[in-house]
Amino acid sequence: PMREIWPCADGWVRFALRGGESQAPSLAALGAEVGDPALTEQDWTTFRPDAGSTDVLAGLEEALGAWFLTRTKAELHALAQATG
């Protein structure tokens, strides 16, 4: 399974990466914000972290982890509110 607690620029945040049609729009927006192919090329409508390959999951964790470290909790909170 994917990690859910991530270090960020000023502490820690909880973010659970889940897929499916209801999550696809916000995950696509996050992928565009991060700008990493691991996130922008992922089909979020069919993504299931419990069924993904370890290579895909590792790529997603690497991209998200690096990006989270560049953002503060307040910035992440604002983005979460903006993207639902």
N, C-alpha and C positions, 0 to 999 in steps of 0.2 A: 504493500500500500504506500501511497504518497505521504510525505510528511505533512503535518498540519500546523506546526509551530515554526515560524521563520524569524531569523534575526533581521532587523532592519537598522537604519542609520542611527536610531536613538532608542533601541530596545528590542522588543519582540512583538510579533503580531500573529494572530491565528488566521490562517487561510486554508480552506479545504478545497482542493481542486476536484470538482465533480463534473461530469459531462451530462449529456442529454439535451433534448430540445429546449427545455426551460432555462438551462444555463448557457446555451450556445451564444446568445447575443452578448451577454456580459463577458464571457470568456474570449469572444472574438475582439471585443473592445480592449480587453486586457492584453491580448496578443499584439494588437496594433500599437498599444502604448509601450510595451516592452520592445517590440520590433525584432524579436528573435525568430528565425524560421521554425524552430521547434514549436513555437506557439502559434505563429501566423499560418502555418501549413497544416495544423491539426484539424481534423473534422470533429468539432466539439459535439455535434448532434449524436455521434455514435461512440464517443470516448467513454471508456469505463476504466478507472485506475486499477480495479481489481482484475481486469482481463488484459491489460496492456503488457507489451514486452518490457523487459527490464531495461533495454536500451532506450526505448521511447520514454519511459518514466524517468530514467537518469537524465536524459536531455532536457526534459521539462523541468525537473528539479534544479538542474544547473542554471538554466536560463532564468527561472523565477528567483532562485536564491541570489544570483548576482544582481538582479534588478532590485529586489527588496532591500538589499544593502545600500542602495543609492537613494532610498526614500525614507522620510520620517513617518512616524505613526500618523501624524496629522495629515500628511499628503496622501497616505494610503487610505485613511478614513474618508477624505474628500473624494477620492477616486471611486471608492466603494459606493458612496452615496450617489455619485453622478451616474454610475453604470448599473446600479441596482444590485 
